[in-house]
Every structure is written in structure tokens, then in C-alpha cells.
Amino acid sequence: MPVSDYQLIESWKQVLTLSKLQPGQTVTVLTSTATHPQTLSCALIATQSMGAIVNRLDLPPVNAEKAFSRDSLAYLGTTPLTGNKAAIAALKESDLVLDLMTLLFSHEQHDILKSGTKILLAVEPPEVLARLVPTEADRTRVLAAAKLITAARRMTVTSPGGTELSCPMGDFPAIAEYGFVDEPGRWDHWPSGFALTFPNDRQTTGVIVIDKGDILLPQKHYVSEPIRLTIEDGYATKIEGGIDAALLRDYMETFNDPEGYAISHIGWGLQPRARWSTLGLYDREATIGMDARAFEGNFLFSLGPNNEGGGDRTTTCHIDIPLRNCTVRLDDKVVVQDGRVVDFRA
Ligand code: FE
């Protein structure tokens, strides 16, 4: 259902309040050609109503000739900020950047965050934003999970479909995505609700079976027959199965980059208001699939870069893959049992 401007403004206010926006602070709204007009107009009203000094910075899109998809998370090349000193300066001088464009995994983004600027990404359609407005409880739960990750040295994952994965960890920090930015220099994504980290480089081994009904992103496709990934020394060395495996192999070959096959982030979904089934209700170009990434009890892993977590691997290829029905262990502690979250107190 469509969302009224009033409701979306209230949603923005909740996110901005959780993000501790104060009167007199500077907010820059980053936009591009795909920015949703209602999300933008409501963000401008909400920030002004809270007494912020508000700018809008509109940047032209890039990478069209290289990317094979319109999905904003599909291709992680240069960004509209690359070499754009004036734009970078404006963002560094802002207390809060509302990213309605999608500025991900870039050197420039890290640089801006280091200056203390907060960045909140929000590009899902307005009704998804309204349904998945973050809460303080989301933060508490995700931080508790991140704390467990910080204390662990190995994540293991099994599934009835045949997944047997071992991820030594500890070299990279835990990352908590709960949908708002309450600390200086924090990046987050509204909507979200998951905890993740990156395994130690070149150490993950095992088999991942992407089973019937599991989701590939940015394909935004429910797999119709299992895909079997063989993981050796941190890389998917074989992608086997039927037509879905062939489609995945072909898509990944377009990047012509062996680093695209590396295991990237690993973690699990903690957002009870996000649903596995939602993706099937949407046109594929209408969403980036955050319900799929965040639904409670998934095991979310990805292929591609680890620079977001502080590693040195960059690649333009990034595939997010949420699996259902997995059991996830941190050392000996079960944190997801057969696709259901086991909560521990922070
Ligand atoms: Fe990802």
C-alpha cells in the first residue's frame, strides 16, 4: 500500500530521533536519478522540522556502461564521489548524510566517516521504510549478537540441504546494522537488522548449498534447484547445479575478477518485521531486497570484497545470499537453530 507523506515524515522523525539529530546540526541529503521523490521530500520536511540546517546534493550516476544490472548494490566500482573534492568536502562538513543515492564500499565513504560524519543509507521504497522503521529494541538485539561475534573465533554453519561451512574469524570486527546512526562516524542502513563480520582471509572451507527457495541478490531470485558451492581457502572454487548455478556462474564471469569469488561478510538476520516471502511480491527493480537480507534467522553470507570490514580486498562483484533453515554456531554456541534465532543477553 502507498504511504501518506504524514506517515513517512513520522518514520523519518523516528529514525532521526534515534540518530540523535539536534537542532542546528547540518544534514546533507545525497540524491541521484533513482532517488524516490517521496522519500526525498519527506526527509527534507522531517529534517527541517527538527531544526536542522538542510542541504541537498544531487550527483549524476556512474558505472552504467560496466554494470549488468540497475540494482544499486550490484556493482561496486567508482562512485560519484570519486575525485569529487567539492562533494566530499560538503559531506565531511555535515553532521549527518542521508544517502538516498547508495554510496557503498568506497574509499571516499570511509574518509567521510572518519571525519565524524554519520551516514544513513535509505533507498528501499517508502512503504518498506515505513514497515521497517528501526527501534531501540532492534539496536539492543543486534548489538548483543555483535558482541557474541566479537568473542568468537569460528563460525560454523550447517543445513539440512548439505551446507557444512567453517569460517575462522577474529581478524575483522563485528558489524551491527540496526537501521540508525547514533554515534559519530557511524554508517548504517534503514532498513536492516543483522549482525555480521568477515572471516579471516583465505581460511574459510567447506560446502555451501543454496537450497530451493533461498535467495540470490542482486538477482532477486528464489533458487528453484540447489546450487552447491565448494569453498577452498576462502574462495568459491566450484559453483555446481542446474540452471540457477549456470546463471550465477555466467553473471559472476561478467566481472572477470577472481576476487569476486571470495567469501565476504557472514552473519545472520535479526529483524522480525522483515520477511523471506516479501521479495516475491515486488517487481525486481522496485526493491534492493532488504527484507531478504534481514529476515529473522537467515544465515546471510556474501561473495566479494572485504574492505568494508577493514580488509584489503576490493572487487566490483558482490553477491548477497540469505539461506533458510541453517544452524549457525559461534565456537560451540548455537546462535541460530534450524533457521530460528537463539537470543542471548548482551
Ligand atoms: Fe553484502
Residues whose N, C-alpha, C, O or C-beta is under 5 A from the ligand:
A	BS01	FE	S302 D320
